[in-house]
């Protein structure tokens, strides 16, 4: 029964806009941005993929269990005490794969814990070989085959969320981003990284 529910949830995510497919809000220019929203940097929802969304700022990390790299259940509470960057991705998601090399490089710097959680229904059986095949050795194979994080956070793929040391959300980015670039560095600086 759980397999059927997970399959239905995955299908729903695909049909409702997973993997960075969102309808364009009214009032956008040809570049896909709403100048007033994009420029304010406040708590508004971003108009373009890769922009910081602060509308969930201060919300606690969800209390959802997922698979650790060793196969043992863990949760985001296990990472409290220092800032953590959580990335929701899947092996079949092109924008997810596009940003993975820079997430791996960021994880390798050791300044910030990067937790990339696969949303593949096969769990670590899909995530671990995929990471290894591409040579992304700094990211551990976390997996959420029950899709608890993506559904609990109402998140498309890829979504990356920065939590502070207390486990409170600072911002989230939906869509691929260059995680070693200047824009990402500025965002990560908000957590003192």
C-alpha positions as CSV (number, residue, x, y, z in Angstrom):
1,X,0.0,0.0,0.0
2,X,2.9,2.4,0.8
3,X,4.4,1.7,-2.6
4,X,1.1,2.7,-4.3
5,X,0.9,5.9,-2.2
6,X,4.5,6.8,-2.9
7,X,3.9,6.2,-6.6
8,X,0.8,8.4,-6.6
9,X,2.7,11.2,-4.8
10,X,5.5,11.0,-7.3
11,X,3.1,11.1,-10.2
12,X,1.3,14.1,-8.6
13,X,4.6,15.9,-8.2
14,X,5.4,15.3,-11.9
15,X,2.0,16.5,-13.0
16,X,1.8,19.5,-10.8
17,X,5.1,21.1,-11.8
18,X,8.0,19.1,-10.2
19,X,11.4,19.6,-11.6
20,X,11.2,23.4,-11.9
21,X,8.1,23.8,-14.1
22,X,6.0,26.6,-12.7
23,X,3.5,28.8,-14.4
24,X,4.6,32.4,-15.0
25,X,2.8,34.9,-12.7
26,X,1.0,37.8,-14.3
27,X,3.0,40.9,-14.8
28,X,6.3,39.3,-15.7
29,X,8.6,40.7,-18.3
30,X,10.1,38.7,-21.1
31,X,13.0,37.6,-18.9
32,X,10.5,36.0,-16.5
33,X,11.0,38.4,-13.6
34,X,8.7,40.8,-11.9
35,X,11.1,43.8,-11.3
36,X,9.4,45.0,-8.0
37,X,9.5,41.5,-6.5
38,X,13.0,40.5,-7.8
39,X,14.6,43.7,-6.6
40,X,13.2,44.0,-3.1
41,X,14.9,41.0,-1.6
42,X,12.2,41.0,1.1
43,X,9.9,38.1,2.0
44,X,8.2,37.9,-1.4
45,X,8.1,34.8,-3.5
46,X,10.7,35.0,-6.3
47,X,9.5,35.4,-9.8
48,X,12.3,33.4,-11.4
49,X,14.1,30.1,-10.9
50,X,17.2,30.5,-8.8
51,X,16.0,33.5,-6.8
52,X,15.8,33.4,-3.0
53,X,12.4,33.0,-1.5
54,X,12.2,34.2,2.0
55,X,8.4,33.7,2.5
56,X,9.1,30.7,4.8
57,X,11.8,32.4,6.8
58,X,11.7,31.4,10.5
59,X,9.8,28.1,9.9
60,X,11.2,25.1,11.6
61,X,12.6,22.3,9.5
62,X,10.0,19.6,9.1
63,X,10.2,16.6,11.4
64,X,10.4,14.0,8.6
65,X,12.6,10.9,8.6
66,X,14.6,9.9,5.5
67,X,17.5,7.5,4.8
68,X,21.0,8.5,5.8
69,X,24.0,7.4,3.7
70,X,24.3,4.3,5.9
71,X,20.7,3.3,5.4
72,X,19.7,4.4,9.0
73,X,16.8,6.7,9.4
74,X,17.7,10.3,10.2
75,X,16.0,13.7,10.1
76,X,17.0,17.4,9.7
77,X,17.0,17.7,13.5
78,X,20.2,15.6,13.4
79,X,22.0,18.6,11.8
80,X,21.0,21.3,14.3
81,X,23.9,23.2,15.9
82,X,25.3,24.7,12.7
83,X,23.8,25.9,9.4
84,X,22.9,23.2,6.9
85,X,22.0,23.5,3.2
86,X,19.4,20.9,2.2
87,X,19.0,20.1,-1.5
88,X,16.0,18.1,-2.8
89,X,16.9,16.4,-6.1
90,X,16.3,13.3,-8.2
91,X,18.3,11.3,-10.8
92,X,15.7,12.0,-13.5
93,X,15.6,15.8,-12.9
94,X,17.7,17.7,-15.5
95,X,18.0,21.0,-13.5
96,X,19.0,18.9,-10.4
97,X,21.8,17.3,-12.4
98,X,22.9,20.6,-13.8
99,X,23.6,22.1,-10.3
100,X,25.1,18.9,-8.7
101,X,28.7,19.6,-9.6
102,X,28.6,22.9,-7.8
103,X,26.8,21.4,-4.8
104,X,29.5,18.8,-4.7
105,X,32.2,21.4,-4.8
106,X,30.5,23.4,-2.1
107,X,30.3,20.3,0.1
108,X,34.0,19.7,-0.5
109,X,34.9,23.1,0.9
110,X,33.8,21.9,4.4
111,X,32.5,25.3,5.4
112,X,28.8,24.3,5.4
113,X,27.1,20.9,5.7
114,X,25.4,20.1,2.4
115,X,22.7,17.5,2.6
116,X,21.5,16.5,-0.8
117,X,18.4,14.3,-0.4
118,X,17.3,12.2,-3.4
119,X,13.6,12.1,-4.0
120,X,13.9,8.9,-6.1
121,X,11.4,6.2,-5.2
122,X,14.2,3.7,-5.3
123,X,16.0,5.5,-2.4
124,X,19.7,5.1,-1.9
125,X,19.7,2.3,-4.5
126,X,19.3,5.0,-7.1
127,X,21.1,7.9,-5.5
128,X,24.4,6.3,-4.4
129,X,25.4,4.8,-7.8
130,X,24.3,7.9,-9.6
131,X,26.5,10.2,-7.4
132,X,29.4,7.7,-7.8
133,X,29.0,7.4,-11.6
134,X,29.3,11.2,-12.0
135,X,32.3,11.4,-9.6
136,X,30.4,13.6,-7.0
137,X,32.2,12.2,-4.0
138,X,31.7,15.0,-1.5
139,X,27.9,14.5,-1.4
140,X,26.6,11.7,0.7
141,X,23.7,9.6,-0.6
142,X,20.7,10.7,1.5
143,X,17.4,9.5,0.1
144,X,13.7,10.1,0.8
145,X,11.8,7.5,-1.2
146,X,8.6,8.3,0.7
147,X,8.9,11.9,-0.6
148,X,8.2,13.2,2.9
149,X,10.5,16.3,2.5
150,X,9.3,17.4,-0.9
151,X,5.6,16.9,-0.1
152,X,6.0,18.4,3.5
153,X,7.8,21.4,2.1
154,X,5.5,21.7,-1.0
155,X,8.7,21.8,-3.0
156,X,9.4,21.3,-6.7
157,X,12.7,19.8,-7.8
158,X,15.3,21.0,-7.4
159,X,14.7,23.0,-4.2
160,X,17.5,24.1,-1.9
161,X,16.9,25.4,1.6
162,X,19.3,27.0,4.0
163,X,18.5,26.3,7.7
164,X,20.3,28.2,10.5
165,X,21.9,26.5,13.4
166,X,18.6,26.4,15.3
167,X,16.9,24.5,12.4
168,X,14.9,27.6,11.2
169,X,14.6,28.3,7.5
170,X,16.5,31.4,6.2
171,X,15.5,31.1,2.5
172,X,14.9,28.6,-0.3
173,X,15.8,28.5,-4.0
174,X,13.6,26.6,-6.5
175,X,15.4,25.8,-9.6
176,X,19.1,25.2,-10.4
177,X,21.8,27.6,-9.2
178,X,25.5,27.9,-9.5
179,X,26.3,27.1,-5.9
180,X,29.9,28.3,-6.1
181,X,29.1,31.5,-7.8
182,X,28.9,35.0,-6.4
183,X,25.1,35.1,-6.1
184,X,25.1,31.9,-4.1
185,X,28.0,33.1,-1.9
186,X,26.1,36.2,-1.0
187,X,23.1,34.1,0.0
188,X,25.2,31.6,2.0
189,X,26.8,34.6,3.8
190,X,23.4,35.2,5.5
191,X,24.2,32.1,7.6
192,X,27.7,33.3,8.4
193,X,29.3,30.9,6.0
